Amino acid sequence: MVTRIGDRWSLLVITALTGRTLRFAELRHTLEGVSQKMLTQTLRQLERDGIVHRQAYAEVPPRVEYNLTPLGDTLTDLVAAIRDWAYTNINDIESYRHTYDQRHNSPG
C-alpha cells in the first residue's frame, strides 16, 4: 500500500480529486503528462484499494465520474503534507542530485 500511495500518479490523482468529482478527461487534463493507459491503471488500482469511487452513468455518450471515498479522504492531509514538503525542498533535492551525479558519473 505504501508503494501505491507513494506512487507519483496516485499522489497526483488524490490531490486532483480532493474535495471534488472529476470525469476521466478532466483528470487527464489536470494531470499534465499522464498517458491514458497510466491514468486508467492508476484509477483502477485506487478503486480496487477503496481510495477512489468510480460512478458510471448509463447515458449516451457514456459518462464516468471519479471522486475520493471516505477512506481516500483520510489521505488528503498526508498527501498535502508530502506535496508541501516536496515544493519546499525541491531546490535542495536538485542540488543534492546534481552533486551526487557529478561524483558518481565522473570517470575514475
VOZA-625411 format. One record per atom (N, C-alpha, C): residue in one letter; x, y, z. Coordinates in pm, whole numbers. Example, Ala and Ser with C-alpha at 12.3 -4.5 7.8 and 13.67 -1.06 7.14 Angstrom:
BEGIN
[drenkol "a",[1319,-569,780]]
[drenkol "a",[1230,-450,780]]
[drenkol "a",[1320,-330,780]]
[drenkol "s",[1285,-225,708]]
[drenkol "s",[1367,-106,714]]
[drenkol "s",[1290,3,787]]
This chain:
BEGIN
[drenkol "m",[80,-120,0]]
[drenkol "m",[0,0,0]]
[drenkol "m",[85,127,0]]
[drenkol "v",[193,126,77]]
[drenkol "v",[276,247,82]]
[drenkol "v",[332,278,-55]]
[drenkol "t",[374,175,-127]]
[drenkol "t",[427,195,-262]]
[drenkol "t",[321,253,-353]]
[drenkol "r",[200,202,-345]]
[drenkol "r",[93,251,-431]]
[drenkol "r",[58,395,-399]]
[drenkol "i",[39,424,-271]]
[drenkol "i",[0,560,-232]]
[drenkol "i",[113,658,-260]]
[drenkol "g",[238,611,-248]]
[drenkol "g",[353,696,-272]]
[drenkol "g",[388,713,-419]]
[drenkol "d",[321,639,-505]]
[drenkol "d",[344,648,-648]]
[drenkol "d",[308,788,-698]]
[drenkol "r",[388,837,-792]]
[drenkol "r",[369,973,-843]]
[drenkol "r",[226,1001,-887]]
[drenkol "w",[173,914,-973]]
[drenkol "w",[40,941,-1029]]
[drenkol "w",[-69,924,-925]]
[drenkol "s",[-52,830,-833]]
[drenkol "s",[-152,814,-726]]
[drenkol "s",[-161,940,-641]]
[drenkol "l",[-46,994,-604]]
[drenkol "l",[-45,1118,-526]]
[drenkol "l",[-114,1230,-601]]
[drenkol "l",[-86,1241,-729]]
[drenkol "l",[-146,1348,-808]]
[drenkol "l",[-296,1329,-829]]
[drenkol "v",[-339,1204,-846]]
[drenkol "v",[-483,1176,-859]]
[drenkol "v",[-555,1211,-730]]
[drenkol "i",[-499,1170,-617]]
[drenkol "i",[-561,1201,-488]]
[drenkol "i",[-570,1352,-469]]
[drenkol "t",[-463,1423,-504]]
[drenkol "t",[-464,1569,-494]]
[drenkol "t",[-572,1629,-584]]
[drenkol "a",[-580,1581,-708]]
[drenkol "a",[-677,1635,-803]]
[drenkol "a",[-821,1610,-759]]
[drenkol "l",[-845,1498,-693]]
[drenkol "l",[-982,1463,-653]]
[drenkol "l",[-1020,1514,-514]]
[drenkol "t",[-926,1579,-447]]
[drenkol "t",[-956,1629,-313]]
[drenkol "t",[-1068,1732,-319]]
[drenkol "g",[-1180,1699,-256]]
[drenkol "g",[-1293,1791,-247]]
[drenkol "g",[-1374,1807,-373]]
[drenkol "r",[-1352,1722,-473]]
[drenkol "r",[-1430,1738,-596]]
[drenkol "r",[-1443,1606,-672]]
[drenkol "t",[-1535,1606,-765]]
[drenkol "t",[-1560,1493,-854]]
[drenkol "t",[-1518,1535,-994]]
[drenkol "l",[-1445,1446,-1062]]
[drenkol "l",[-1398,1478,-1197]]
[drenkol "l",[-1425,1361,-1291]]
[drenkol "r",[-1446,1395,-1416]]
[drenkol "r",[-1454,1294,-1521]]
[drenkol "r",[-1313,1259,-1567]]
[drenkol "f",[-1301,1147,-1640]]
[drenkol "f",[-1170,1099,-1683]]
[drenkol "f",[-1095,1207,-1761]]
[drenkol "a",[-1160,1268,-1858]]
[drenkol "a",[-1093,1369,-1941]]
[drenkol "a",[-1048,1489,-1858]]
[drenkol "e",[-1128,1527,-1759]]
[drenkol "e",[-1090,1638,-1672]]
[drenkol "e",[-967,1601,-1589]]
[drenkol "l",[-965,1479,-1539]]
[drenkol "l",[-848,1433,-1463]]
[drenkol "l",[-724,1433,-1552]]
[drenkol "r",[-738,1379,-1671]]
[drenkol "r",[-623,1371,-1763]]
[drenkol "r",[-572,1511,-1796]]
[drenkol "h",[-661,1605,-1815]]
[drenkol "h",[-622,1743,-1843]]
[drenkol "h",[-550,1805,-1723]]
[drenkol "t",[-599,1775,-1604]]
[drenkol "t",[-541,1828,-1481]]
[drenkol "t",[-401,1772,-1457]]
[drenkol "l",[-381,1646,-1491]]
[drenkol "l",[-253,1578,-1466]]
[drenkol "l",[-168,1578,-1592]]
[drenkol "e",[-103,1688,-1617]]
[drenkol "e",[-22,1702,-1738]]
[drenkol "e",[84,1592,-1744]]
[drenkol "g",[95,1531,-1861]]
[drenkol "g",[199,1431,-1883]]
[drenkol "g",[156,1288,-1859]]
[drenkol "v",[40,1266,-1802]]
[drenkol "v",[-5,1129,-1777]]
[drenkol "v",[-67,1073,-1905]]
[drenkol "s",[-30,949,-1937]]
[drenkol "s",[-90,885,-2054]]
[drenkol "s",[-227,829,-2015]]
[drenkol "q",[-308,804,-2115]]
[drenkol "q",[-440,747,-2090]]
[drenkol "q",[-426,612,-2020]]
[drenkol "k",[-331,531,-2066]]
[drenkol "k",[-309,399,-2008]]
[drenkol "k",[-268,409,-1861]]
[drenkol "m",[-175,498,-1830]]
[drenkol "m",[-127,513,-1692]]
[drenkol "m",[-238,564,-1601]]
[drenkol "l",[-316,660,-1649]]
[drenkol "l",[-426,712,-1568]]
[drenkol "l",[-530,603,-1543]]
[drenkol "t",[-562,526,-1645]]
[drenkol "t",[-658,416,-1630]]
[drenkol "t",[-608,316,-1527]]
[drenkol "q",[-481,276,-1536]]
[drenkol "q",[-423,181,-1441]]
[drenkol "q",[-425,237,-1299]]
[drenkol "t",[-387,362,-1284]]
[drenkol "t",[-383,425,-1152]]
[drenkol "t",[-522,431,-1091]]
[drenkol "l",[-620,473,-1169]]
[drenkol "l",[-757,481,-1118]]
[drenkol "l",[-810,344,-1079]]
[drenkol "r",[-782,243,-1159]]
[drenkol "r",[-828,106,-1126]]
[drenkol "r",[-764,56,-996]]
[drenkol "q",[-635,82,-980]]
[drenkol "q",[-567,39,-857]]
[drenkol "q",[-625,111,-736]]
[drenkol "l",[-645,241,-748]]
[drenkol "l",[-700,318,-637]]
[drenkol "l",[-845,279,-608]]
[drenkol "e",[-920,245,-711]]
[drenkol "e",[-1057,198,-691]]
[drenkol "e",[-1056,62,-621]]
[drenkol "r",[-969,-26,-663]]
[drenkol "r",[-956,-159,-602]]
[drenkol "r",[-921,-149,-454]]
[drenkol "d",[-839,-52,-420]]
[drenkol "d",[-795,-33,-281]]
[drenkol "d",[-896,45,-197]]
[drenkol "g",[-1005,91,-259]]
[drenkol "g",[-1107,163,-185]]
[drenkol "g",[-1077,310,-165]]
[drenkol "i",[-981,364,-240]]
[drenkol "i",[-941,504,-228]]
[drenkol "i",[-1027,593,-318]]
[drenkol "v",[-1060,543,-436]]
[drenkol "v",[-1136,618,-536]]
[drenkol "v",[-1266,545,-566]]
[drenkol "h",[-1373,621,-584]]
[drenkol "h",[-1502,567,-625]]
[drenkol "h",[-1525,604,-771]]
[drenkol "r",[-1565,505,-850]]
[drenkol "r",[-1596,525,-992]]
[drenkol "r",[-1746,513,-1010]]
[drenkol "q",[-1807,615,-1066]]
[drenkol "q",[-1951,614,-1090]]
[drenkol "q",[-1976,624,-1240]]
[drenkol "a",[-2032,517,-1298]]
[drenkol "a",[-2064,515,-1441]]
[drenkol "a",[-2213,541,-1458]]
[drenkol "y",[-2247,624,-1554]]
[drenkol "y",[-2386,658,-1582]]
[drenkol "y",[-2424,599,-1718]]
[drenkol "a",[-2544,541,-1724]]
[drenkol "a",[-2593,481,-1848]]
[drenkol "a",[-2651,590,-1937]]
[drenkol "e",[-2562,663,-2001]]
[drenkol "e",[-2600,773,-2088]]
[drenkol "e",[-2528,759,-2221]]
[drenkol "v",[-2575,832,-2319]]
[drenkol "v",[-2506,839,-2448]]
[drenkol "v",[-2472,984,-2472]]
[drenkol "p",[-2343,1020,-2482]]
[drenkol "p",[-2228,931,-2464]]
[drenkol "p",[-2210,892,-2317]]
[drenkol "p",[-2138,782,-2293]]
[drenkol "p",[-2118,736,-2156]]
[drenkol "p",[-2049,843,-2071]]
[drenkol "r",[-2088,847,-1945]]
[drenkol "r",[-2027,942,-1852]]
[drenkol "r",[-1978,864,-1731]]
[drenkol "v",[-1853,888,-1694]]
[drenkol "v",[-1793,824,-1577]]
[drenkol "v",[-1729,933,-1493]]
[drenkol "e",[-1759,931,-1364]]
[drenkol "e",[-1703,1030,-1272]]
[drenkol "e",[-1626,959,-1162]]
[drenkol "y",[-1524,1029,-1112]]
[drenkol "y",[-1439,976,-1006]]
[drenkol "y",[-1436,1075,-890]]
[drenkol "n",[-1436,1019,-770]]
[drenkol "n",[-1417,1101,-651]]
[drenkol "n",[-1352,1014,-543]]
[drenkol "l",[-1304,1079,-439]]
[drenkol "l",[-1244,1005,-329]]
[drenkol "l",[-1352,942,-242]]
[drenkol "t",[-1325,824,-193]]
[drenkol "t",[-1412,759,-96]]
[drenkol "t",[-1383,818,42]]
[drenkol "p",[-1462,784,143]]
[drenkol "p",[-1426,829,278]]
[drenkol "p",[-1286,783,319]]
[drenkol "l",[-1247,663,278]]
[drenkol "l",[-1110,617,306]]
[drenkol "l",[-1009,705,233]]
[drenkol "g",[-1037,738,107]]
[drenkol "g",[-949,826,31]]
[drenkol "g",[-937,964,93]]
[drenkol "d",[-1048,1012,147]]
[drenkol "d",[-1046,1143,214]]
[drenkol "d",[-949,1147,331]]
[drenkol "t",[-928,1031,396]]
[drenkol "t",[-836,1029,510]]
[drenkol "t",[-691,1050,467]]
[drenkol "l",[-663,1038,338]]
[drenkol "l",[-526,1056,287]]
[drenkol "l",[-495,1199,247]]
[drenkol "t",[-595,1284,236]]
[drenkol "t",[-571,1416,176]]
[drenkol "t",[-474,1502,256]]
[drenkol "d",[-481,1499,388]]
[drenkol "d",[-386,1578,468]]
[drenkol "d",[-244,1526,452]]
[drenkol "l",[-230,1393,451]]
[drenkol "l",[-98,1332,434]]
[drenkol "l",[-39,1366,297]]
[drenkol "v",[-120,1354,193]]
[drenkol "v",[-74,1384,57]]
[drenkol "v",[-38,1532,46]]
[drenkol "a",[-117,1619,106]]
[drenkol "a",[-86,1763,103]]
[drenkol "a",[45,1791,175]]
[drenkol "a",[70,1722,285]]
[drenkol "a",[196,1741,358]]
[drenkol "a",[316,1696,274]]
[drenkol "i",[303,1584,204]]
[drenkol "i",[411,1536,117]]
[drenkol "i",[434,1635,3]]
[drenkol "r",[325,1682,-57]]
[drenkol "r",[336,1780,-167]]
[drenkol "r",[404,1908,-118]]
[drenkol "d",[362,1958,-3]]
[drenkol "d",[420,2081,51]]
[drenkol "d",[568,2062,82]]
[drenkol "w",[603,1946,139]]
[drenkol "w",[743,1917,169]]
[drenkol "w",[825,1918,40]]
[drenkol "a",[774,1854,-65]]
[drenkol "a",[845,1848,-193]]
[drenkol "a",[865,1988,-252]]
[drenkol "y",[760,2070,-250]]
[drenkol "y",[772,2206,-302]]
[drenkol "y",[872,2289,-221]]
[drenkol "t",[870,2272,-91]]
[drenkol "t",[959,2347,-4]]
[drenkol "t",[1105,2309,-25]]
[drenkol "n",[1130,2182,-53]]
[drenkol "n",[1266,2130,-57]]
[drenkol "n",[1320,2097,-195]]
[drenkol "i",[1246,2128,-300]]
[drenkol "i",[1287,2088,-435]]
[drenkol "i",[1424,2142,-474]]
[drenkol "n",[1456,2264,-438]]
[drenkol "n",[1586,2319,-475]]
[drenkol "n",[1700,2245,-407]]
[drenkol "d",[1684,2213,-280]]
[drenkol "d",[1786,2135,-209]]
[drenkol "d",[1799,1996,-268]]
[drenkol "i",[1687,1933,-299]]
[drenkol "i",[1690,1799,-357]]
[drenkol "i",[1764,1800,-490]]
[drenkol "e",[1733,1897,-575]]
[drenkol "e",[1800,1906,-704]]
[drenkol "e",[1949,1931,-688]]
[drenkol "s",[1988,2011,-591]]
[drenkol "s",[2129,2036,-563]]
[drenkol "s",[2200,1908,-519]]
[drenkol "y",[2138,1834,-428]]
[drenkol "y",[2196,1707,-384]]
[drenkol "y",[2207,1608,-500]]
[drenkol "r",[2107,1601,-584]]
[drenkol "r",[2111,1512,-700]]
[drenkol "r",[2225,1550,-794]]
[drenkol "h",[2240,1679,-819]]
[drenkol "h",[2347,1726,-907]]
[drenkol "h",[2484,1688,-850]]
[drenkol "t",[2504,1713,-721]]
[drenkol "t",[2630,1678,-656]]
[drenkol "t",[2655,1529,-664]]
[drenkol "y",[2555,1450,-635]]
[drenkol "y",[2567,1304,-639]]
[drenkol "y",[2602,1258,-781]]
[drenkol "d",[2529,1308,-881]]
[drenkol "d",[2553,1267,-1019]]
[drenkol "d",[2693,1304,-1064]]
[drenkol "q",[2742,1421,-1027]]
[drenkol "q",[2878,1460,-1064]]
[drenkol "q",[2980,1366,-1001]]
[drenkol "r",[2958,1330,-878]]
[drenkol "r",[3052,1245,-806]]
[drenkol "r",[3050,1102,-859]]
[drenkol "h",[2935,1052,-899]]
[drenkol "h",[2923,913,-940]]
[drenkol "h",[2928,890,-1090]]
[drenkol "n",[2921,993,-1168]]
[drenkol "n",[2925,978,-1313]]
[drenkol "n",[3057,1021,-1374]]
[drenkol "s",[3149,1068,-1291]]
[drenkol "s",[3278,1111,-1345]]
[drenkol "s",[3370,989,-1359]]
[drenkol "p",[3454,989,-1465]]
[drenkol "p",[3546,876,-1484]]
[drenkol "p",[3647,869,-1370]]
[drenkol "g",[3681,748,-1337]]
[drenkol "g",[3790,738,-1244]]
[drenkol "g",[3768,661,-1126]]
